[in-house]
């Protein structure tokens, strides 16, 4: 069975999102083993998502330049 490119893209996107969610839970779980302070445990997922949020702000305001400069 061969998958069309769109189906492969959707499958890859879904698996990536699933793995990202599992990693977030795993890191928070590891933090709960190291400390019992809920603030520190809650900061772990925030720290994991913060770089993505900070890089998304300038990315949405930058102009899209087509390849070739036209």
C-alpha positions, 0 to 999 in steps of 0.5 A: 500500500502506497500513501499519497504525499498528502497522507504521508504529510498528515501521518508524519505531522500526527506522529510528530505531535504525538511524540512532542506531547509524550516528551513534554509529559516525560520531562514533567514526570522526570521533574516530579521525581526530582522535586515536589515543588509544583511551580518547578514542575510546571515550569518544565513544560513552559521552558520546553515551549518558550523557545518556540513561542519566542521564535514564532513572534518574529517569524510571523512579522517577517516578509516572505521572500520568494526563491529567486528574489522576484 
